[in-house]
Amino acid sequence: MSPLLKIRSERDQMSAIERRIADFVLENAHLLRDYSSQQLASALGISQSSVVKFSQKLGFKGYPDLKYSVGESLARGDDNDENGAPASSEEPHPHAALAEGLWRAKAQAGEETRLINPPETIDAIADAIRGAQKVFVIGLGPDGIQARGFAMRLSLLGVLAVHHFDPVLMPAAVSTTSGGDVLLAFSEHGRQSSLCQIARLFHERQGKVVTVTRHTANPLRAHADLSLLVSAHDERAHIQPLLYQTALQQLLDLIFQLLCEDEGRLQQLSINLELMHPMLDT
């Protein structure tokens, strides 16, 4: 039995809160993949644990498994509609299973990453960026891609973001640091000795160091005032980087959203986007 049919069949025996969750899932099945358990709980005004318990009561390990099962069921087209019409017997395209498997892995990595980054840490990082005169951003190799993207988004908000990709030149920039400035150091494995040296120099100038790494212990994290941690694991070497990038992007998006709560920053973003439009059209 598909998860949606199971929810429909058991709805009348559910508690009031469970029925609210069930109705939301049934009415928004195609959008469920965009909701984390916390977002779903917030939308319904209930606790996150209620969402988890609802999923487990249906026989799933947790909410990510429920989301995946609903998405897989929709991709197969094996769920009856509200009028009881039979589902299509057409076999799903092989790409559907591949896409759903990747989506499920990304959803799991995103959920695990969210849980290991306490809200108070996220708030502290956003506050540090708000209060900084300058925000220095550095990432080497593949880490430089998301470092550059985040620096650009900070600039759109009116934050003086200084992006670097060369650790040899970075000490010269650090010499201009004043107390309260922030260094965002992106390093998936946190092992580059050059970044550790830059973090030490930054501390000497009374700056605040924020590291962005995997959640495992690493040398760079030892120099951090605050840490963003990413949990993304897969035995397939070509999949694991995709999970890491997706989970990290969700973290960065959350911080960006928090910064956008400042009305002045949001207005500056609108102004900068308007200035960019004519150049994009030429």
Protein Blocks (a to p, Z undefined) as FASTA:
>chain_A
ZZklmmmmmmmmpcfklmmmmmmmmmmmmmmmmpcfklmmmmnopafklmmmmmmmnopa
blmlmmmmmmmmmmnopaccfkopacdfbdcdfklmmmmmmmmmmmmmmmmmmmmmcfkl
mmmmmmmmmmpmbdcdddehjllmmmmmmmmmmmmnopacdddfbfklmmmmmmmpcehi
acddddfkopafklmmmmmmmmmnopacdddddfbdcfklmmpfbdcddddddfblklmm
mmmmmmmmmmmmmmmmmmmmpmklmmmmmmmmmmmmmmmmZZ
